C-alpha cells in the first residue's frame, strides 16, 4: 500500500460524503427525521434534519469500495465485510432512533451485537506487550472477549455522549481517526489504515455542513457509527506499539472517554441513574465559560488534538521514560479537569442559545446538537 492508495481512499470518501449530505438533508425532512428541541437540549432550532450519519456512512462505504478495488492487502476483504456488517447494525438502529426513538437498553443490545460481529472478524484485544521485556503475550479468550466487548461498546457510547454541539462529534471524530490512522501506518497495519482513511475522509467531507452553524445533525446514526469506527480502528493500532499496549488509543480518545467516565461517576455520586440526562458535560461547561458555541467546539478540537499528539509521541517511547511521561500527562489532565470544574455536581445556569445577546456577539453562531444521553 502506498500514498496513492491512501489519497484515493481519502478523496473518494470525502467527495461522496460532501455530495451526499445535501441529498440526506432533503431526505431527513421528507421522512420526518428532524430534531425536536426540549428542556435538556442545547439546540432550540425545531425541524433541524438528522441522519447526517447516513452521509458519513455512504462516504465511508465509497472509500472502502475504492480500497477493495485498488489495494492488495492480505485479509482485507474479510475484515472489511465484518466491519461493514457491524456498522450496518448500528446504522439501522440509529436510523430508527432518529425517526421514532429507541429505548437505551435496546440500543445497548444492538451495540453488543455489532461489537460481537467485529470481534469475530478479528478486531480484538488479543495481544499484550510487556514494556520491560519486549515480549508479547497472547490474551486468553475468556479475558479477550469481555475486554474487547467493553471497549467497543464503551467507545461507541462515548462519541454518542459528546454529540452535544454543532460539529463536535464529527470534528473530534475526524481528529482521532486521523491520529489512529497515522499510528497504524507507522506500524504497517494496512487494514487499520484503510478503515481510518475511509472514516476520516467521510467526516471531512461532511463536516462543512455540520460545523457551527450546522445545517444538519449527525443523529444517533452518525454518533454510533463514528464511535464504532474509532473503537475498531484503535484495536487495529493498539498492539502494534512497543509499550503499554492500550495506552496509545486511550490517549487519543481521552476527551470523549474522560467525559463519559466523569458523567457516570457524577450520576452515581448524585444518586441518579447512569442513563439520566444532565447538562454537566465538558461541552456544556465550555459553552458556559466561552459564551460561544463555535469557541467551545474549537476549544474541544484543540484539546483533542493535544491528546492525539501526545498519543503519537507516546507510541515511540519505551521503559521508564514512558511511565514518567504518562505521569506528567495525568497531572496536566487532572489540572485541566479542575479548571473546567469537571468534578463538580453543581447544576449549570442557562446556557447561551440562539438569539441571545451573548451568542449574537459571538459571530451569530447557532446552537448545537442535542445531548444524546438517554
KEKE-3310 file (N, C-alpha, C; in steps of 0.2 Angstrom, whole numbers, plus 5000, padded with zeros to 4 digits):
npx = (5004:5003:5006:4998:4986:4981:4978:4968:4958:4955:4951:4940:4930:4928:4923:4912:4904:4902:4895:4884:4878:4869:4858:4854:4850:4838:4831:4829:4821:4810:4806:4803:4813:4819:4825:4819:4817:4820:4819:4831:4840:4853:4851:4839:4832:4819:4814:4827:4837:4841:4850:4863:4873:4871:4875:4889:4891:4889:4899:4910:4908:4910:4924:4929:4925:4933:4946:4945:4945:4958:4968:4979:4979:4982:4970:4961:4948:4939:4940:4935:4922:4917:4918:4909:4897:4895:4894:4883:4873:4872:4870:4857:4849:4852:4846:4832:4831:4833:4822:4810:4814:4822:4823:4836:4841:4838:4846:4858:4859:4859:4872:4880:4878:4884:4897:4901:4901:4911:4922:4922:4927:4940:4944:4951:4956:4969:4982:4996:5008:5024:5031:5044:5051:5050:5042:5029:5013:4999:4982:4970:4955:4944:4947:4949:4937:4927:4934:4937:4924:4918:4926:4923:4909:4910:4917:4909:4898:4904:4907:4894:4889:4896:4891:4885:4885:4886:4895:4904:4905:4908:4919:4929:4929:4935:4948:4953:4952:4961:4973:4974:4975:4987:4995:4993:4998:5012:5015:5013:5000:4989:4975:4969:4974:4966:4953:4953:4956:4945:4935:4940:4940:4927:4921:4928:4922:4909:4909:4909:4895:4891:4897:4897:4887:4876:4869:4864:4862:4871:4864:4859:4862:4875:4883:4884:4890:4902:4908:4909:4917:4930:4933:4935:4946:4955:4958:4965:4977:4982:4990:5002:5011:5026:5025:5015:5002:4988:4987:4990:4979:4970:4974:4973:4959:4955:4947:4933:4932:4935:4925:4914:4917:4917:4904:4897:4902:4898:4884:4882:4887:4878:4866:4858:4851:4862:4860:4853:4849:4859:4866:4880:4891:4908:4907:4896:4901:4911:4904:4897:4908:4915:4905:4901:4896:4904:4917:4918:4917:4929:4938:4937:4941:4954:4959:4957:4966:4978:4979:4980:4992:5000:4998:5003:5017:5019:5018:5031:5039:5049:5050:5055:5055:5043:5034:5036:5033:5019:5015:5016:5007:4995:4995:4994:4981:4972:4973:4968:4955:4951:4951:4941:4931:4926:4923:4913:4897:4888:4874:4873:4870:4858:4862:4870:4859:4851:4849:4852:4860:4873:4877:4874:4884:4895:4899:4887:4883:4875:4865:4869:4870:4859:4860:4863:4859:4850)
npy = (4994:5011:5029:5034:5025:5028:5042:5041:5034:5043:5054:5050:5045:5057:5066:5059:5059:5073:5076:5069:5073:5085:5079:5070:5079:5084:5072:5068:5078:5075:5062:5065:5064:5073:5085:5088:5100:5101:5103:5099:5100:5108:5114:5124:5124:5120:5106:5103:5094:5077:5062:5064:5055:5046:5051:5051:5037:5033:5040:5034:5021:5022:5025:5013:5004:5008:5005:4991:4989:4994:4990:4978:4969:4958:4948:4959:4959:4951:4956:4969:4966:4961:4972:4981:4974:4975:4989:4992:4986:4996:5007:5004:5004:5017:5025:5021:5026:5040:5043:5038:5035:5026:5015:5016:5003:4995:5000:4998:4984:4982:4987:4978:4967:4972:4974:4961:4955:4962:4957:4944:4945:4948:4960:4963:4963:4955:4953:4956:4968:4967:4980:4980:4968:4967:4957:4948:4943:4931:4935:4926:4919:4920:4931:4940:4942:4949:4961:4967:4968:4977:4988:4991:4994:5004:5015:5017:5023:5033:5043:5045:5052:5064:5071:5084:5098:5108:5101:5095:5081:5075:5083:5080:5067:5065:5071:5061:5049:5052:5052:5039:5032:5037:5031:5017:5017:5019:5007:4998:4992:4989:4986:4994:5007:5008:5008:5018:5029:5030:5033:5045:5053:5053:5060:5072:5077:5078:5087:5102:5104:5102:5110:5124:5137:5123:5114:5102:5088:5075:5065:5049:5040:5044:5047:5034:5026:5033:5031:5017:5015:5021:5014:5001:5004:5008:4996:4990:4997:4996:4985:4986:4995:4998:4998:4997:4993:4997:5010:5020:5022:5025:5037:5045:5045:5052:5064:5061:5049:5053:5062:5054:5044:5053:5058:5046:5043:5055:5054:5043:5047:5057:5050:5046:5039:5030:5032:5044:5061:5076:5092:5094:5090:5091:5099:5107:5114:5121:5129:5137:5144:5149:5156:5155:5145:5141:5144:5135:5123:5123:5124:5112:5104:5108:5103:5089:5087:5090:5079:5069:5071:5069:5055:5050:5053:5046:5033:5030:5029:5020:5009:5016:5029:5032:5029:5040:5050:5048:5050:5064:5068:5064:5072:5085:5083:5081:5094:5101:5096:5101:5114:5116:5113:5100:5090:5094:5094:5103:5111:5119:5136:5143:5140:5148:5152:5151:5168:5174:5188:5186:5176:5182:5191:5183:5180:5177:5163:5147:5136:5120:5102:5090:5084:5068:5057:5048)
npz = (5000:4996:4995:4985:4986:4998:4997:4986:4993:5003:4996:4988:4998:5005:4995:4990:5002:5004:4993:4995:5007:5005:4999:5009:5018:5013:5012:5025:5030:5023:5027:5040:5050:5060:5072:5088:5099:5117:5135:5140:5129:5121:5108:5101:5089:5079:5069:5063:5052:5054:5053:5048:5049:5040:5028:5031:5032:5019:5012:5019:5015:5001:5001:5006:4996:4985:4991:4991:4978:4973:4982:4987:4999:5012:5020:5020:5013:5020:5033:5031:5027:5039:5047:5041:5042:5055:5057:5049:5057:5068:5061:5056:5069:5073:5063:5064:5077:5076:5069:5076:5089:5101:5115:5128:5132:5122:5111:5117:5117:5103:5100:5107:5099:5087:5091:5094:5082:5076:5084:5081:5068:5069:5075:5089:5107:5108:5111:5122:5126:5135:5143:5148:5145:5132:5126:5119:5124:5122:5124:5134:5128:5137:5143:5133:5126:5135:5138:5125:5121:5130:5127:5114:5115:5125:5119:5108:5114:5120:5110:5107:5118:5118:5108:5107:5103:5088:5075:5084:5088:5075:5071:5082:5080:5068:5070:5079:5071:5061:5068:5074:5062:5057:5067:5064:5051:5054:5060:5050:5048:5038:5036:5046:5042:5030:5034:5043:5035:5026:5035:5041:5029:5025:5036:5035:5023:5026:5037:5034:5033:5045:5054:5066:5061:5060:5047:5047:5058:5065:5071:5080:5071:5065:5077:5083:5073:5071:5083:5084:5073:5077:5089:5083:5075:5084:5090:5080:5080:5093:5098:5091:5095:5105:5118:5133:5128:5127:5130:5120:5111:5121:5125:5113:5112:5123:5127:5124:5131:5145:5147:5147:5157:5168:5168:5171:5184:5191:5190:5198:5210:5213:5215:5205:5190:5178:5165:5165:5160:5159:5161:5162:5155:5147:5136:5139:5150:5144:5135:5143:5149:5138:5131:5118:5105:5094:5099:5110:5104:5095:5105:5111:5100:5100:5112:5110:5099:5105:5115:5105:5099:5109:5111:5099:5100:5112:5108:5103:5113:5127:5141:5157:5154:5147:5157:5166:5157:5156:5169:5169:5160:5166:5177:5171:5165:5175:5181:5171:5170:5183:5181:5172:5181:5181:5191:5198:5205:5204:5196:5180:5175:5164:5148:5134:5120:5104:5097:5109:5117:5120:5112:5099:5099:5097:5084:5078:5080:5078:5089:5096:5093:5100:5117:5118:5129:5133)
capx = (5000:5007:5002:4992:4981:4979:4975:4962:4953:4953:4947:4933:4926:4927:4919:4905:4901:4900:4889:4878:4875:4863:4853:4852:4846:4831:4828:4828:4815:4804:4803:4802:4819:4821:4826:4813:4820:4816:4822:4838:4845:4856:4848:4832:4830:4815:4815:4834:4837:4845:4853:4869:4877:4869:4880:4895:4891:4889:4905:4915:4907:4914:4931:4931:4925:4939:4951:4944:4947:4964:4973:4980:4981:4980:4964:4957:4941:4935:4940:4930:4915:4915:4917:4903:4891:4894:4892:4876:4868:4872:4866:4850:4846:4852:4841:4826:4830:4832:4815:4805:4816:4823:4825:4843:4843:4838:4852:4864:4859:4862:4879:4883:4878:4889:4904:4902:4902:4918:4927:4923:4930:4947:4946:4951:4962:4971:4990:4998:5016:5027:5035:5051:5055:5048:5039:5021:5009:4993:4977:4966:4948:4939:4949:4949:4930:4924:4938:4936:4917:4918:4930:4919:4903:4911:4919:4904:4894:4907:4906:4887:4888:4899:4887:4880:4886:4887:4902:4908:4907:4911:4926:4933:4930:4940:4955:4955:4953:4967:4978:4974:4977:4995:4998:4993:5003:5019:5016:5012:4994:4986:4968:4968:4974:4961:4947:4954:4956:4938:4931:4942:4938:4920:4920:4930:4918:4903:4910:4907:4888:4889:4901:4893:4880:4875:4863:4861:4865:4873:4859:4862:4865:4882:4887:4886:4894:4909:4911:4911:4923:4936:4934:4938:4952:4960:4960:4970:4983:4985:4995:5007:5015:5031:5024:5009:4998:4982:4988:4990:4972:4966:4976:4970:4952:4955:4942:4926:4932:4935:4918:4909:4918:4915:4897:4895:4904:4894:4877:4882:4888:4871:4861:4854:4853:4868:4857:4849:4852:4861:4870:4887:4897:4913:4905:4891:4905:4915:4899:4896:4914:4917:4900:4900:4896:4909:4923:4918:4919:4936:4942:4937:4945:4961:4961:4958:4972:4984:4980:4982:4999:5003:4997:5008:5023:5020:5019:5038:5043:5049:5053:5053:5053:5036:5030:5037:5029:5012:5013:5016:5001:4990:4995:4991:4974:4969:4973:4963:4948:4949:4950:4934:4926:4923:4922:4908:4890:4883:4870:4875:4865:4855:4867:4868:4855:4850:4845:4854:4865:4880:4878:4875:4891:4900:4899:4880:4884:4869:4866:4872:4866:4856:4864:4860:4861:4845)
capy = (5000:5017:5035:5035:5022:5032:5048:5039:5032:5049:5059:5047:5046:5064:5069:5056:5062:5080:5077:5065:5077:5089:5074:5067:5084:5084:5065:5068:5082:5072:5057:5067:5063:5080:5087:5091:5103:5100:5107:5096:5100:5115:5117:5126:5125:5115:5104:5103:5087:5072:5057:5066:5049:5042:5053:5049:5030:5032:5042:5029:5015:5023:5024:5006:5001:5010:5002:4984:4988:4995:4988:4971:4968:4951:4948:4965:4958:4948:4961:4974:4964:4961:4979:4984:4972:4978:4996:4992:4985:5002:5012:5003:5006:5024:5027:5021:5031:5047:5044:5036:5035:5019:5014:5015:4996:4992:5002:4994:4977:4982:4989:4972:4963:4975:4973:4954:4954:4965:4953:4938:4947:4949:4966:4961:4964:4948:4953:4961:4969:4969:4986:4979:4963:4967:4951:4949:4938:4930:4935:4921:4921:4922:4938:4945:4944:4954:4967:4969:4970:4983:4993:4994:4997:5010:5020:5019:5027:5040:5048:5047:5056:5071:5074:5089:5104:5108:5099:5092:5074:5074:5086:5076:5060:5066:5071:5055:5045:5054:5051:5032:5030:5038:5025:5011:5017:5018:5000:4994:4989:4992:4986:5000:5012:5008:5010:5025:5034:5030:5036:5052:5056:5054:5065:5079:5079:5080:5092:5109:5105:5101:5115:5129:5135:5117:5113:5095:5085:5068:5060:5043:5036:5046:5046:5027:5024:5036:5028:5011:5015:5023:5008:4996:5007:5008:4989:4988:5000:4996:4980:4987:4999:4994:4999:4998:4992:5000:5017:5025:5023:5028:5044:5048:5045:5054:5068:5058:5044:5056:5065:5048:5042:5058:5058:5040:5045:5061:5052:5038:5051:5061:5045:5046:5033:5031:5035:5050:5066:5082:5097:5095:5088:5096:5105:5112:5119:5126:5133:5142:5148:5153:5160:5155:5138:5140:5144:5129:5117:5124:5123:5104:5102:5109:5098:5083:5087:5089:5072:5065:5072:5065:5048:5048:5053:5041:5026:5029:5028:5013:5009:5021:5036:5032:5030:5047:5054:5046:5053:5071:5069:5063:5078:5090:5081:5082:5101:5104:5095:5105:5121:5116:5112:5094:5086:5097:5092:5109:5112:5125:5140:5143:5140:5153:5149:5156:5174:5178:5193:5183:5172:5186:5194:5178:5178:5174:5156:5144:5131:5113:5096:5088:5080:5061:5053:5043)
capz = (5000:4995:4997:4980:4988:5004:4994:4983:4998:5007:4992:4986:5004:5006:4989:4991:5008:5003:4988:4998:5013:5004:4997:5015:5022:5010:5014:5033:5031:5019:5031:5047:5054:5062:5079:5092:5105:5123:5140:5141:5124:5119:5102:5101:5082:5078:5062:5060:5049:5057:5048:5045:5049:5034:5023:5033:5031:5012:5010:5021:5010:4995:5002:5007:4990:4982:4993:4989:4970:4971:4987:4988:5006:5015:5025:5019:5011:5026:5039:5029:5027:5046:5050:5037:5044:5062:5056:5047:5063:5071:5056:5056:5075:5073:5058:5068:5083:5073:5066:5080:5095:5103:5122:5129:5133:5115:5108:5120:5114:5096:5101:5109:5093:5082:5094:5094:5075:5075:5087:5077:5062:5070:5079:5096:5111:5109:5112:5127:5126:5141:5142:5151:5142:5125:5124:5118:5126:5120:5129:5134:5125:5142:5145:5127:5124:5139:5137:5119:5120:5134:5124:5108:5117:5128:5114:5104:5118:5122:5105:5107:5123:5117:5102:5110:5099:5081:5073:5090:5087:5069:5071:5086:5077:5062:5073:5082:5066:5058:5073:5074:5056:5057:5071:5060:5046:5056:5061:5044:5049:5032:5037:5050:5038:5025:5038:5046:5029:5024:5040:5041:5023:5026:5041:5032:5018:5030:5042:5032:5034:5052:5058:5068:5062:5057:5043:5048:5064:5064:5074:5083:5065:5064:5083:5084:5068:5072:5089:5082:5069:5081:5093:5079:5072:5090:5091:5075:5081:5100:5100:5087:5099:5108:5125:5137:5123:5126:5132:5115:5109:5127:5125:5108:5114:5130:5128:5125:5137:5151:5148:5148:5164:5173:5168:5175:5191:5193:5191:5204:5216:5215:5216:5199:5185:5174:5158:5166:5156:5163:5157:5165:5151:5145:5131:5142:5154:5140:5132:5149:5150:5132:5129:5111:5103:5090:5103:5114:5099:5093:5111:5112:5095:5102:5117:5107:5095:5110:5117:5100:5098:5115:5109:5093:5103:5117:5104:5101:5120:5130:5148:5162:5151:5146:5164:5168:5153:5157:5175:5168:5156:5170:5181:5167:5163:5181:5182:5166:5173:5189:5178:5169:5186:5179:5196:5202:5204:5203:5190:5177:5174:5157:5143:5128:5115:5098:5098:5115:5115:5120:5105:5094:5099:5095:5076:5077:5080:5080:5094:5093:5093:5107:5122:5117:5134:5135)
cpx = (5004:5003:4997:4986:4977:4975:4968:4956:4950:4948:4940:4928:4924:4922:4912:4901:4898:4895:4883:4874:4869:4857:4850:4848:4839:4827:4825:4821:4809:4801:4802:4807:4822:4821:4820:4816:4816:4821:4830:4843:4847:4853:4841:4829:4826:4816:4822:4834:4842:4848:4859:4874:4876:4874:4887:4896:4892:4896:4911:4914:4911:4921:4933:4930:4931:4945:4951:4946:4954:4970:4973:4983:4978:4975:4960:4949:4937:4935:4935:4923:4912:4913:4911:4897:4889:4891:4885:4871:4867:4868:4859:4846:4846:4847:4834:4825:4830:4825:4810:4807:4817:4825:4832:4845:4843:4844:4858:4864:4861:4869:4883:4884:4884:4896:4906:4904:4910:4923:4928:4926:4937:4949:4945:4957:4965:4979:4991:5006:5018:5032:5043:5055:5054:5045:5032:5018:5002:4988:4972:4959:4944:4941:4947:4942:4927:4927:4936:4928:4915:4921:4926:4913:4904:4913:4914:4899:4897:4906:4898:4885:4890:4895:4882:4881:4887:4894:4906:4910:4910:4918:4931:4934:4935:4947:4957:4956:4959:4973:4979:4977:4985:4998:4998:4997:5010:5020:5015:5005:4989:4978:4966:4968:4969:4954:4947:4954:4949:4934:4933:4940:4931:4918:4922:4925:4911:4903:4908:4899:4886:4892:4897:4893:4878:4869:4860:4865:4866:4868:4863:4865:4873:4886:4889:4891:4901:4912:4913:4917:4930:4938:4938:4945:4957:4962:4965:4977:4986:4991:5002:5012:5020:5029:5017:5003:4992:4982:4987:4983:4968:4968:4973:4962:4950:4949:4935:4926:4932:4928:4913:4911:4916:4908:4894:4896:4899:4887:4877:4882:4881:4865:4856:4856:4858:4866:4853:4852:4854:4864:4876:4892:4902:4911:4900:4895:4909:4910:4898:4902:4916:4911:4898:4900:4902:4916:4923:4920:4926:4940:4943:4941:4953:4964:4962:4964:4978:4985:4982:4989:5003:5003:5002:5015:5024:5021:5026:5042:5043:5052:5051:5052:5046:5032:5030:5033:5022:5010:5012:5009:4995:4989:4992:4983:4970:4968:4968:4956:4946:4947:4943:4929:4922:4921:4916:4901:4885:4880:4872:4869:4862:4861:4865:4864:4855:4847:4848:4859:4872:4882:4879:4881:4896:4899:4892:4880:4878:4871:4868:4867:4864:4861:4861:4863:4856:4846)
cpy = (5006:5023:5037:5031:5026:5038:5046:5037:5038:5053:5056:5047:5053:5067:5066:5059:5069:5081:5073:5069:5081:5085:5071:5072:5084:5077:5065:5072:5079:5066:5059:5066:5069:5081:5090:5094:5102:5104:5105:5097:5108:5118:5118:5127:5119:5113:5104:5095:5083:5068:5059:5060:5045:5044:5051:5041:5029:5034:5037:5022:5016:5022:5017:5002:5002:5006:4994:4983:4989:4993:4980:4969:4961:4952:4954:4963:4956:4953:4967:4972:4963:4968:4982:4981:4974:4985:4996:4991:4992:5007:5011:5005:5014:5027:5027:5025:5038:5048:5043:5035:5028:5019:5013:5007:4993:4994:4999:4987:4977:4983:4983:4967:4965:4973:4965:4952:4956:4960:4947:4939:4948:4955:4964:4963:4957:4947:4958:4962:4971:4974:4985:4973:4963:4961:4952:4942:4937:4931:4930:4923:4923:4929:4943:4947:4949:4961:4970:4972:4976:4989:4996:4997:5004:5016:5022:5024:5034:5045:5050:5052:5063:5074:5079:5096:5103:5106:5096:5085:5072:5077:5082:5070:5060:5067:5065:5050:5046:5051:5043:5029:5031:5032:5019:5011:5016:5011:4995:4990:4992:4991:4992:5006:5013:5011:5017:5031:5035:5034:5044:5056:5058:5060:5072:5081:5081:5086:5100:5110:5105:5106:5121:5135:5129:5118:5106:5092:5078:5063:5054:5039:5038:5045:5039:5025:5027:5032:5021:5010:5016:5017:5003:4998:5007:5001:4987:4991:4999:4992:4981:4992:4995:4994:5000:4998:4997:5008:5022:5026:5027:5036:5048:5049:5048:5059:5065:5052:5047:5059:5059:5045:5047:5059:5052:5041:5050:5058:5047:5042:5055:5056:5045:5040:5035:5034:5041:5056:5072:5087:5099:5092:5093:5101:5110:5117:5124:5131:5139:5147:5152:5158:5160:5147:5136:5140:5138:5123:5118:5123:5115:5101:5102:5104:5091:5082:5087:5082:5068:5065:5069:5058:5046:5048:5047:5034:5025:5029:5021:5014:5014:5028:5037:5033:5037:5052:5054:5050:5061:5072:5068:5069:5084:5089:5083:5090:5104:5102:5099:5112:5121:5114:5105:5090:5088:5094:5097:5110:5119:5129:5139:5144:5145:5149:5154:5162:5178:5183:5191:5179:5176:5190:5190:5175:5175:5167:5153:5139:5125:5108:5094:5084:5073:5057:5047:5037)
cpz = (5000:4996:4991:4983:4994:5001:4990:4988:5001:5002:4990:4992:5005:5001:4990:4997:5007:4998:4990:5003:5011:5002:5004:5019:5019:5012:5021:5034:5028:5024:5038:5052:5056:5070:5082:5098:5111:5128:5141:5135:5123:5113:5103:5094:5081:5070:5059:5058:5053:5052:5045:5045:5043:5028:5024:5031:5023:5009:5012:5017:5004:4995:5003:5000:4985:4984:4991:4982:4969:4976:4987:4995:5009:5020:5024:5018:5017:5032:5037:5029:5035:5049:5047:5040:5051:5062:5054:5052:5067:5067:5056:5063:5075:5069:5062:5074:5081:5071:5072:5087:5098:5110:5122:5129:5126:5111:5111:5117:5107:5096:5103:5103:5088:5085:5093:5086:5073:5078:5083:5070:5063:5074:5086:5100:5113:5111:5117:5126:5132:5140:5144:5147:5134:5122:5123:5120:5123:5125:5129:5131:5131:5144:5139:5126:5128:5138:5131:5118:5124:5131:5118:5110:5121:5124:5110:5108:5120:5117:5105:5112:5122:5111:5105:5107:5092:5079:5078:5089:5081:5068:5076:5083:5072:5065:5075:5077:5062:5062:5073:5068:5055:5061:5068:5055:5048:5058:5056:5045:5044:5033:5041:5046:5033:5029:5041:5041:5027:5029:5041:5035:5023:5030:5039:5027:5021:5034:5040:5033:5041:5057:5060:5063:5058:5052:5043:5054:5062:5066:5077:5077:5065:5071:5084:5079:5069:5078:5088:5078:5072:5086:5089:5077:5078:5091:5086:5077:5088:5101:5096:5090:5103:5116:5128:5132:5122:5128:5126:5112:5115:5127:5119:5109:5121:5131:5129:5130:5144:5152:5150:5155:5169:5174:5172:5183:5194:5195:5197:5210:5218:5216:5211:5194:5180:5167:5159:5163:5161:5158:5160:5161:5150:5141:5134:5146:5150:5137:5137:5149:5144:5130:5122:5109:5099:5094:5107:5110:5097:5099:5112:5106:5097:5107:5115:5103:5100:5113:5111:5098:5103:5113:5104:5096:5108:5114:5103:5107:5123:5137:5152:5160:5150:5152:5166:5164:5154:5164:5174:5164:5161:5175:5177:5166:5169:5182:5177:5168:5179:5186:5175:5175:5185:5185:5200:5200:5203:5196:5187:5176:5166:5152:5137:5123:5109:5100:5105:5113:5115:5114:5099:5093:5097:5088:5075:5076:5082:5086:5091:5094:5100:5111:5122:5123:5135:5130)
residu = (UNK:UNK:UNK:UNK:UNK:UNK:UNK:UNK:UNK:UNK:UNK:UNK:UNK:UNK:UNK:UNK:UNK:UNK:UNK:UNK:UNK:UNK:UNK:UNK:UNK:UNK:UNK:UNK:UNK:UNK:UNK:UNK:UNK:UNK:UNK:UNK:UNK:UNK:UNK:UNK:UNK:UNK:UNK:UNK:UNK:UNK:UNK:UNK:UNK:UNK:UNK:UNK:UNK:UNK:UNK:UNK:UNK:UNK:UNK:UNK:UNK:UNK:UNK:UNK:UNK:UNK:UNK:UNK:UNK:UNK:UNK:UNK:UNK:UNK:UNK:UNK:UNK:UNK:UNK:UNK:UNK:UNK:UNK:UNK:UNK:UNK:UNK:UNK:UNK:UNK:UNK:UNK:UNK:UNK:UNK:UNK:UNK:UNK:UNK:UNK:UNK:UNK:UNK:UNK:UNK:UNK:UNK:UNK:UNK:UNK:UNK:UNK:UNK:UNK:UNK:UNK:UNK:UNK:UNK:UNK:UNK:UNK:UNK:UNK:UNK:UNK:UNK:UNK:UNK:UNK:UNK:UNK:UNK:UNK:UNK:UNK:UNK:UNK:UNK:UNK:UNK:UNK:UNK:UNK:UNK:UNK:UNK:UNK:UNK:UNK:UNK:UNK:UNK:UNK:UNK:UNK:UNK:UNK:UNK:UNK:UNK:UNK:UNK:UNK:UNK:UNK:UNK:UNK:UNK:UNK:UNK:UNK:UNK:UNK:UNK:UNK:UNK:UNK:UNK:UNK:UNK:UNK:UNK:UNK:UNK:UNK:UNK:UNK:UNK:UNK:UNK:UNK:UNK:UNK:UNK:UNK:UNK:UNK:UNK:UNK:UNK:UNK:UNK:UNK:UNK:UNK:UNK:UNK:UNK:UNK:UNK:UNK:UNK:UNK:UNK:UNK:UNK:UNK:UNK:UNK:UNK:UNK:UNK:UNK:UNK:UNK:UNK:UNK:UNK:UNK:UNK:UNK:UNK:UNK:UNK:UNK:UNK:UNK:UNK:UNK:UNK:UNK:UNK:UNK:UNK:UNK:UNK:UNK:UNK:UNK:UNK:UNK:UNK:UNK:UNK:UNK:UNK:UNK:UNK:UNK:UNK:UNK:UNK:UNK:UNK:UNK:UNK:UNK:UNK:UNK:UNK:UNK:UNK:UNK:UNK:UNK:UNK:UNK:UNK:UNK:UNK:UNK:UNK:UNK:UNK:UNK:UNK:UNK:UNK:UNK:UNK:UNK:UNK:UNK:UNK:UNK:UNK:UNK:UNK:UNK:UNK:UNK:UNK:UNK:UNK:UNK:UNK:UNK:UNK:UNK:UNK:UNK:UNK:UNK:UNK:UNK:UNK:UNK:UNK:UNK:UNK:UNK:UNK:UNK:UNK:UNK:UNK:UNK:UNK:UNK:UNK:UNK:UNK:UNK:UNK:UNK:UNK:UNK:UNK:UNK:UNK:UNK:UNK:UNK:UNK:UNK:UNK:UNK:UNK:UNK:UNK:UNK:UNK:UNK:UNK:UNK:UNK:UNK:UNK:UNK:UNK:UNK:UNK:UNK:UNK:UNK:UNK:UNK:UNK:UNK:UNK:UNK:UNK:UNK)
# end
